[in-house]
Every structure is written in C-alpha cells, then in structure tokens.
Amino acid sequence: MHTPTCRALPTLVWALALTLQALLCQVVRAHDSPLPSATLVQRDGGHFTLSLRWDAARALQLTLLPDTAPTEALALLSAMEPERFAKHWEQATRRWADHCALLIQGRSHTAARWSWPTASDAQAWLQRQLMPQLTGAHADHEWLAAQAEFRIGGDAVTQAQLKLPAALRPLSLTSLRPRQQWAREGDRPLDLRF
C-alpha cells in the first residue's frame, strides 16, 4: 500500500510544479502590465499638462452603452461603420473633456488643447482588444493616450484637485513639479537635485 503512493509522488510533484509555474507567469504578466494612469505636471507660470492612459473600451461602454455588457459593447463598437463610430467617438471625448477640471482655491479651470487619438486609431485599438477575447488567446493590454493643458497663470500652485469623469477611472494618479534649469554650452556636468 505504501509503494503506490511513493510512485505517485513524482507525478504529483510534477503537476504541482507546473501549476506553480503557470501561477507565477500570471503574477509576472500582471505585474509587468502598466496601469491606466493620469499624470499632471506643473510647469512655470501656472501651466499644467495632463497625460492620460486609459481603457477606452470600458470608458466607451460606460459613456455610450451603459446598459450593455462590456464584451458586447466592445464587439458593437469594433464592428461599427467608421463614420458612425467617429460620431460616437467625438461625442464621448467631448463629454470626457467637459467633465475634466483642475480645482484651485475653489475655482474650476477647464482643460484646453485636448489631443485625443483619432477615431480610426481608437476603433483599431478596440478591434485589437476584441480579437483575443473572441479567440481565447492571450494579448498584452495596451492603453489609449490623450493629453491636455491647463493654463492658470500666476504663481506656482501648492494644492489642487483634479476632477476626472468616472468613465476614465480607476487609474493611477501622479502629480509633480519638475525642476528645470538652463544647460549652458560646454561639456561641464550638470548638477541635479532630487
């Protein structure tokens, strides 16, 4: 009775090792994938730049097709005629931009100079997201990117609040004020402080 158990042990250990390897690959893959994010950088003279990386499929589903399941919404948007999709894309990006603001000392400042992906780029991105779901294949997740500016004017800001539409969340938020200096001619090393 003891002998069959000993013979089965290598097979059990091998199966356990394969299971642990598969789990480790999933953890590493999840760790390597970037998060959706917003980065707000304060420049000189009350000038801010905002960079977004977000899940457009989820955002479009929440904005345009809230009563539709996420996978179904992704399929509908991916298969939509390009002209029709472009109208929906413009409507969604306008709505997101209208609900984005920088709040400083109780005053709301809207973003300007939005730079969204084109409708054709966004629809191609959706199609790339849909294909692995239909085939069951693994695909690295990618995010769409957009930029905007806030021009507040005046002195440097020490406290602010960023208002973003719920459709663009959840995301990782980074805010910073980089140090800038003039790099004069020559080959002398530049001093840096962090």
GIBELMO-V91336 format. One record per residue. N is the residue number from 0. RES is the residue in three letters. PHI is phi in whole degrees, 0 to 359 (999 if undefined). BURIAL is b if it has 24 or more other C-alpha atoms within 12 Angstrom, else e. Layout:
N|RES|PHI|BURIAL + N|RES|PHI|BURIAL
This chain:
0|MET|999|e + 1|HIS|288|e + 2|THR|294|e + 3|PRO|300|e + 4|THR|296|e + 5|CYS|294|e + 6|ARG|290|e + 7|ALA|281|e + 8|LEU|301|e + 9|PRO|300|e + 10|THR|295|e + 11|LEU|296|e + 12|VAL|297|e + 13|TRP|298|e + 14|ALA|296|e + 15|LEU|296|e + 16|ALA|297|e + 17|LEU|296|e + 18|THR|296|e + 19|LEU|297|e + 20|GLN|296|e + 21|ALA|297|e + 22|LEU|295|e + 23|LEU|298|e + 24|CYS|299|e + 25|GLN|294|e + 26|VAL|295|e + 27|VAL|296|e + 28|ARG|298|e + 29|ALA|294|e + 30|HIS|292|e + 31|ASP|286|e + 32|SER|285|e + 33|PRO|291|e + 34|LEU|271|e + 35|PRO|297|b + 36|SER|210|b + 37|ALA|231|b + 38|THR|234|b + 39|LEU|249|b + 40|VAL|245|b + 41|GLN|269|b + 42|ARG|260|b + 43|ASP|289|e + 44|GLY|64|e + 45|GLY|68|b + 46|HIS|258|b + 47|PHE|240|b + 48|THR|241|b + 49|LEU|241|b + 50|SER|240|b + 51|LEU|243|b + 52|ARG|232|b + 53|TRP|218|b + 54|ASP|273|b + 55|ALA|295|b + 56|ALA|299|b + 57|ARG|295|b + 58|ALA|297|b + 59|LEU|293|b + 60|GLN|298|b + 61|LEU|293|b + 62|THR|276|b + 63|LEU|257|b + 64|LEU|229|e + 65|PRO|297|e + 66|ASP|266|e + 67|THR|253|e + 68|ALA|297|e + 69|PRO|306|b + 70|THR|293|b + 71|GLU|294|e + 72|ALA|298|b + 73|LEU|299|b + 74|ALA|294|b + 75|LEU|297|b + 76|LEU|291|b + 77|SER|293|b + 78|ALA|270|e + 79|MET|296|e + 80|GLU|301|e + 81|PRO|306|e + 82|GLU|294|e + 83|ARG|292|e + 84|PHE|300|b + 85|ALA|301|e + 86|LYS|295|e + 87|HIS|293|b + 88|TRP|298|b + 89|GLU|297|b + 90|GLN|299|e + 91|ALA|293|b + 92|THR|294|b + 93|ARG|296|e + 94|ARG|295|e + 95|TRP|296|b + 96|ALA|297|b + 97|ASP|294|e + 98|HIS|258|e + 99|CYS|248|b + 100|ALA|206|b + 101|LEU|249|b + 102|LEU|258|e + 103|ILE|230|b + 104|GLN|49|e + 105|GLY|81|e + 106|ARG|259|e + 107|SER|262|e + 108|HIS|241|b + 109|THR|272|b + 110|ALA|278|b + 111|ALA|232|e + 112|ARG|52|e + 113|TRP|294|b + 114|SER|234|e + 115|TRP|264|b + 116|PRO|299|b + 117|THR|292|e + 118|ALA|299|b + 119|SER|293|b + 120|ASP|294|e + 121|ALA|295|b + 122|GLN|291|b + 123|ALA|297|b + 124|TRP|298|b + 125|LEU|299|b + 126|GLN|296|b + 127|ARG|293|b + 128|GLN|286|b + 129|LEU|286|b + 130|MET|306|e + 131|PRO|297|e + 132|GLN|292|e + 133|LEU|284|e + 134|THR|265|e + 135|GLY|79|e + 136|ALA|280|e + 137|HIS|273|e + 138|ALA|220|e + 139|ASP|290|e + 140|HIS|282|b + 141|GLU|239|b + 142|TRP|242|b + 143|LEU|274|b + 144|ALA|236|b + 145|ALA|217|b + 146|GLN|226|b + 147|ALA|207|b + 148|GLU|231|b + 149|PHE|239|b + 150|ARG|244|b + 151|ILE|268|b + 152|GLY|83|e + 153|GLY|86|e + 154|ASP|283|e + 155|ALA|298|e + 156|VAL|262|b + 157|THR|258|e + 158|GLN|218|e + 159|ALA|202|b + 160|GLN|231|e + 161|LEU|253|b + 162|LYS|260|b + 163|LEU|235|b + 164|PRO|296|b + 165|ALA|300|e + 166|ALA|294|b + 167|LEU|268|b + 168|ARG|254|b + 169|PRO|282|e + 170|LEU|201|e + 171|SER|269|e + 172|LEU|250|b + 173|THR|237|e + 174|SER|233|e + 175|LEU|205|e + 176|ARG|231|e + 177|PRO|289|e + 178|ARG|275|e + 179|GLN|241|e + 180|GLN|214|e + 181|TRP|272|e + 182|ALA|263|e + 183|ARG|288|e + 184|GLU|297|e + 185|GLY|115|e + 186|ASP|241|e + 187|ARG|295|e + 188|PRO|301|e + 189|LEU|266|e + 190|ASP|283|e + 191|LEU|235|e + 192|ARG|235|e + 193|PHE|242|e
